[in-house]
């Protein structure tokens, strides 16, 4: 892939063409199959034509099996094609629109699908790798372009949409998502259906799910900690100041519009300090050290509720917008809670790390640019995690 054949005009890492036809809402109705390590079901898309006369909806996929595509209103089958894989970016799913779909209104398309057991965006764990060793565990990590391994989507941060989900699992398991939960419903075969709604438009990389043997402890009016029972008390104590951090962030950035703020402590295999899913921060168990010294990670993820999740980089070449502004506000929170000396120490440490990274990579290395060039086929992950973010 070269600059002249990036995957699309708006995002070199996405096949999708939201400049022609864009998704405004996704409704998921899926089942979690731990035996086969797949999520399967139906995704229903509300769409609108951005370009009058647009004749197709183009989505990103990666190792997905597409069983059927049809119009929700009439159940009429829609023609579709899945292109050949392109490097590490997956394949283009092109759906032919009906001529009856309006140019000036929304229409709904359903896709029956399942993901591959090798989906990069999903981590499946057997019970013996969890703390309690009672039930298996699943969690997602869709940033930056791994949502396409879990569902067909316009896998670019320039597209924001609401989403809802119905997720059916065995009764012994609990499901959490980056959305506001509703009461569960019984399902056949000793299963239960969890229901979620995310009314704030988000890019699809912020769709998140976790399934496991989980329990919770409320630590504030809006804040709750989730973990396996073996870790819940320590986690609740460690993150007890999360509500205070959230209130301080509101003083700096404005009202917190996401409703709830949950922190999920993941198993030890989780490879990050934290991930900023709306309503549901994923946190590494390595943050639980007994003295709250590493909880600035929570301040960072809370800040993403504004910088990143509300105001988002247009594509991954501009990732500095998400992380740079988040670091700035995080350090403002540190200053208000712990004093100006702590804020200055954090800033100086970050500057030293940045200087070291540039020296290590070399000052002319393209990955040290503020604004990256991904049109040469560089995968966003190959740049993110080579840099100090």
N, C-alpha and C positions, 0 to 999 in steps of 0.2 A: 504494500500500500504506500503510495506516495502522496505528496501534497495535492496532486491533480486528481487523485481518486480516493480521497477520504470517504468514509462510509456515507456521509450526508453533508449538505452544505452548512448546517447549523452546529453539528457535533461530529467531530472526526471519529468518535468511538461508538456511534449509534447509527443503525440503518434507518431509524424512524424518520418520518417527515411530518412533524407536527405543524409545519407551515402549510400543509395541504389538508390534513385531517387530524384532529387532536382528540385525545381521551379527556373527558371531564370527570369521570367516576368509574371505579372498578368495584364490582361486587363479587366476592369469592364464596363459593360453596364447595368445600373440600374435605377430604378425609385423610388422616395421617396413618400410613401403613408402616409400622416399625419393622415388620417382618420383611417386606420388600425394599424398605428404605426409600419410599416415594410418597409424594403428596399428589393426589389425583382428585379431579372434580371439574367444576365449571367456573370459568371467569366470564362475567357479563360486563361489557364495556358500554358506557354512555359516550357517544362521540358527537363531534360537530365538525362540519366542513369549514375550514379556515379559508380555503380557496374554492370559490364557486366552481362547480363542475368537477371537483375532485372525484376520481373514480376508484380509489383504493385507499385502504388503511394499511400502513406499513408498521410492523411491530418487530422488536428484537426477540430472538429466541436463542437458546444454547442447549443442545441435546434434549430438547423437549419432544415428546410424542404428541402430535396434534391429531385427535380422533375425528373431530367434526367442528365445523364453523357454520353458524346459522343465525338468521334474524330472530330476535326474541319475540317480536310482535306477531310474526306469521309462521315461525318455525321453518321457513324456507331455507334450504341449504345454500350457502354462499361458496363460490369458487375461491380456492386459495392455493398458494404454492409456497414451498419452503426452499430457499436457495441453498447452494452449497456453502459449507462453513468457510469463513474467511479468518485465517489465523486463529487468534485467541478470542475473537469477537463474536463467535457464534454465527447464526444464519438469519437471513431476512425472511419474515413471514409476511406475505403480501395477500391481502384479502380484497377481493373485488366487491365493490359496493353496488347495491341495487340502484337502478335508475330512479326508483321511487323514494330513495332517501333524500330528505330535503336539503337544500343549500342553506336555509336560514333557520334550522331547528335541530334538535338532538334526535338521535336514533340509537338503538341498542343492538349490539352484536354479541353472541355467545360463542365461547370456545371451550370445547371439552378436551382436556389434556391431562398429561401427567409428566412429571420431571424424571430425569435419570437418577438412579441411585448414586451416580458420581457427581451430582450437581454441586458446583463449587460453592454456591450460596448457602448450602445446608450442611450442618455438622451433626451426624448421627452417632450417639454414644450408647454402648451396651450398659446394662445396669451395673456391672462390676467396675466400671470406671467412674461411677458417681459416688458421692459421699455416703449415701445411705445404702447403696447397692440393692435397692428394692425394685426400681423401675428404670427403663431406658430413658434417654434424654435426647432432645432435639433443640437446636437453636440455629438461627439464621444470621448471616452476615452478608448483606447485599451491596454495601458500598464497596467499590464504586459502580461497577457495571455487572454485578452478579445477580441482579433481580431477574435478568433474562434466563438464568438457569433454573428459576423457580416458577415463573409464569410468563406468558407472552405479555410484552409491555413496551411502551415507548421509554426505553431505558436511557433517558437523558435528563439531567436535572432541570432543563429548561421547561419541561412539562410537569405541571402540578395538577393533581386531581384529588378528590375525596375518595375514601374507600370504606367498604364494609366487608365483614367476613363472618361466615358460619363454618366452624371448624369442629369436626366430629372425631372424638378419640375415645379410648377405653376409659371407664369411670374412674379408674385408679390414678389417672393423670390430670394435671392442671395445665390449661393453655393461657398464655399471656401474649398480647400483641401490642403494637405501637398505636393503640387506639383505646377508646373508652369502652369498658365491658358493659354488657347487659345481662340480665338473668339467663342462666343456662336452660336448655331444653332437653328432656330425655330423648334418647335415640335407641333404635333396635340393637339387639345383640350385646346388651350390657354396656352400652356406650352412652356418651353425653355429647351434646352440641354446644359449644361455646360461641357467643355472639358478640361482635365488636362493631363499633362505628367510629370512623375518624372524619369529623365534619370539616376539619381544616385542610385545605388542599396541600398536598405534599408531593415531592418527587418520589418515584417508585423505589429508589434505593433506601428510603426511610420506612418502607413496609418491613415489619419485623415480627418474628414469632419465636416463642420458646414453649416447649412442652416437657413436663417432667413431674417428678414427685415433689411438689413445691408447697410451701406454707408461707404465711405473711405476718407482718407485725407493723401496725400503724405507728408512725413516728411524728406525725404532724397533721394539720387539718387537711392538707392535700397530698401528703407524702406517705408512702408505704414502702417497706422493704420486703422483698421476696427472696427466698433461698430454700435449700433443703433444710429440713428440721434440725439437722446436726449443726448448722451454721447460723440459724436465724437470730439467736440472741446476740452473738458477737457482731453480726452484721448490723443489727438494729442499733447497738451501742455505737459502733464505729461511724455510722452515717446519721446520728441523731441530729446533727446541725443542718441537715439538708433543707429543712423548712426555712431556717434562718438565711441560708444561702439563696434560696428561691425568693424570699422577700427582698433581700438586698439587690438581687438581679432586677427585680421589678422596679426598685427605686432608680436604677440606672437606665433601664430599657423600656419600661412601660408594663402594662398588665400582662400576666401570664395567661394566655388564651387557651391552653391545651386541657384545662379541666383538672386532670390528675397528674401526679408525678410519682412514678414507681421506679424503684431501683431493684434490679434483679442481679443477684450474685450468681455468676455462672460457675461451672466446674473448672478445675485447674487447667484444662486444655484451652480455655479461651485465650487467644493470643494477643489481646489488646488490654490497655488499662481500662478504657471505657468506650462505649459507642452511644451516640446521641439520639437514639430512636425517640420520636415524639412520645410523650406519656410514659416511656419505658426505657430508662438508661440501663444498658448492659454494663456490669462492673466485674472486674476480675477479682477473684478471691485473694489475690496477693495484696489488694488494698487494705485488707483486714489485718492490721498489725498490732492492734491493742492500744494505740496512742493517738489515733486520728491524724497522724502526720501526713498521710497520703490522700486525704479527702479533698485536696484541691482538684483532683481529677473530677469529683462530683461538681464542683463549681464550674469547671470547664464544660462538662456535658450539659449542665443547667443552662449555661450561657448560649449553647447551640440552639436552645428553644427560640431564640431570636435570630442569632447570627449563624445562618446555615439552614435552619429548618423553616424560618419565616422568610428571610432574605437569603437567597441561594445563588451560588455561582451558576452562570448560564450553561457552561460546560466544564469539563474537568481540566481544561487548560487554565482556568481561572480559580483553581482550588484555594489559592491564597486568600481569596475573599472570605471563604468560610472560616478557615483556621486563623488567619491573621487578626480579623476583628474579634474572634472568640478569645484569642489569647489576650488581647487588649482589655476586653471586659472582664475576663477571669481575674486578671491582675488588679483591676479596680475593685472587684469583690474582695480579693485578698487584703487589699489596703484598708477597706472599710471594716473588715472583720478582725484583722490581726495587726493593723498598723502600717504606716508608710514604709518603715524599714523592710518589712516582709515583701511588700510590693516591689520595692527597688531591688531587693535580693533576687526575686523571681525574674525581673526584667534583665538584670545583669547576667544571671545564669543562662537565660534564653539566648542573649546576645553572644555569649561565649560559645554555646553549643552551635549556633548558626555559623559563627566564624570558623569553628573547628570543622564543620561539615563542608563548608566551601573549600577550605584548605585540603581536606581529604579527597574531595572529588576533583579539585582543580578549578580555578576561577573562570575558565572558559568552558567548563562542562555544561551542556545545554540543560541538564537537570537542575542546575543552580539558578536558572532564570526565575524571576517572579512569575511571569506569565509563560507557561510552557507551550511548546509546539508539539502537538500529538498527531499531526497529519502525516508523520512518517511511519505510522504503525505502532508507535510506542503505546503499550497498555498503560492506562492510568495508574494501576497498582505498581508498575515498575518505576514510576516516578515518585508516587506518594511516599512509599516506605523505603526509598533511598534518601529521603530528605527529612530534616527535622521539622515535624509539624506539631 
